[in-house]
Amino acid sequence: MRGFMSVMLVLIVIGIAVAGWFYSPEGSVISGNSREHNSGGDCVHPGYGELNAHVLNLTEENVSLHVGESAEITGAVEGKAFFVGNETCQYSGNATLRAYLGPEYTKDSWSYVSGKLRSVEGLKVRIDPSGIALEPGKTVPFTLKVTPERTGTYYLYAVAFSDAGWRSWAVVRINVS
């Protein structure tokens, strides 16, 4: 019985230590190596920063071009709502838009996707605007201007990095002949 009580005491201490690792007394949630501050409620989306927020959308999924021919692909970032328990929260804040090349198929996990993304080669890409201020309930449009330099098939990722911690991405297939 004494051995059982010792094991239980050790498990309780470990449980308290683990809980202390994830929650600080100020109401900050620690997720991996990032911190999101809960100011005025529990509006930290489950998987916040790790899962695709699905607020960045592109109007095209496939674009066919010839070398030197340009295309403009429109997109938008939406300040849409998400729910945590009974609380309604909104995606908002300043975000930076960047372009990368990546795999044909994507997942909703940033830790998976980020390891597959690489610098854009073979395409000239300009994002306008490259920085946005997203307000709750509003939509901010942007344009990807793509000019191919070489033939091939490219999977172009548009990624929004928010100062608030969320990330969102979408992919368009660029076929160049």
N, C-alpha and C positions, 0 to 999 in steps of 0.2 A: 504494500500500500504506500509506503514511504517513497519507493521508486516511482510509482505512478504520479504522486503529488509533485515530485521533483521535475518529471517530464512535463507535466501540465504547467508548472510555473515557468519553465524555460519557453514553452510554446506561447504563453501569454506575453512574456517579455518580448519575444521575437515579433509577435503580432502588433504590439504597441510600437515597436521600433519601425516596422514596415509602414504602419499607418502614419507615423510621424514623418516618414520620408515623403509620402504623397501629399500630405496636407500640412500647411504651416499655420500658425495661429492667426496670421493676418487675413486668412481666407484666400490665400493664393493656392492654386492647384499646380503641382509640378507634374509634367508629363514628359518623360524622357529627359531631354536637356533643355526644355523650354518651360517658361512660367507664364501663366495667364492669370491676371488679377481679377478677382470677383468683386467689382465695385457695385454695390447696391443690388445684389442678388446672385443667383446661380446661373448666369448667362454664359457659361463656358460649355460650348457644344461638345457632346461626347465625341471623342476622337479629334478634338480641335487641334488643328495644325498637322495632324497625321492623315486624316481622311479628306478626300476631295470634297470641298464645300458645295460643288456644283452650282456656283454662282457666275461662272464665266462660260459664255456660250458663243459659238461661232455659227454663221449662217451657212457655211459650206462644210461638207464632209470629204468631198473629192473635188480636186481641181486639176484640169489637164492644160498644160502649157507647152510652148516651144521655147528653146533656149533664147534668152533675150526678151521674150514677151512678158509683160507684167500683168499682174492681177491684184485686185484689191478685195480682200476678204473682210467683211464687217463682223464685228463681235460686240458683245456687251457684257458688263459686269452688273449683276442685280443685287440690290440691298434687300434681299428677301428675308422672310421670317423663318425662324426655327424655334423649336419648343424644347424646354428643359423642365420636366415635371409639369406644373401648371403655369409656368412663366413663358410668355412670348418674348422672344429675343430677335434681334435684327443683325444681319451682317452689315458692317459699316467700317469706316476708317479709311486711312490713306493706304494705297496699294501701288506696287510697282509691277508693270507688265513686262515680261521677257519672253523671248522665243528660243526654243531648243529643238534639236532633232532627237528622236527617240524610237522606241519599238512600235511595230504595227498595232499591237494590242496593249492597252493600258489597264491598270488596276486603280482602285480608289485609295491605295495606300501610298503615301508620300515616301516612306522609307523604301518601297519597291521602285517607284517611278524615278526618284531622284538618282538612284544608282544606275539607271539606264539612260538618262539624259546626257547629251553632249552638245558642244558648241555647234552652231549652224555652219555648215560647209556646203558649197555647191549652189547655194541660194543667197541672194541678197534679200534681207528682211528688214523692214522698218515698221515699228509699231507707233501709231500716233493716236492719242497721247500715250507716252510710256509710263506716266504717273497719273493716278486718279485720286479723287476724294469721293468716296462712296458714302452717300447718306442713306439712312434707313428708309426702305420703301421706294427708293429711286433707282434708276438704271443709268449707267454711264456707258455710252457707245465708244468704240475704238475701231481702228482700221489696221489690218496687217497688209502691207504692200510687199508683194513677193515677186522677185525677178530671178528666174533660174539662170545659172551660169554653166551648168552641166546637165547632161541627160541622166535619167534615173528616176527612181521612186523615193520620195522623201516623206517622212511622217513628222510634220511640223507641229510642235506643241506650243501653245500659248499658255503661259503660267502667270497667275496673279499671286503676288506675295503681299500679304497685308501686314501693316504695322501692328495690328491687333492680334496677329498670330495665325489667322486662317490662311489656307492656300486653296486655290482652285485651278483646274487645268482642263483643256480640251485639245483635241488633235484633229488636224486636217491632212489628208493624203494629197500630196502634190506629185502628179505624174508628168514628167518632162521628156519630150521627144525632140 
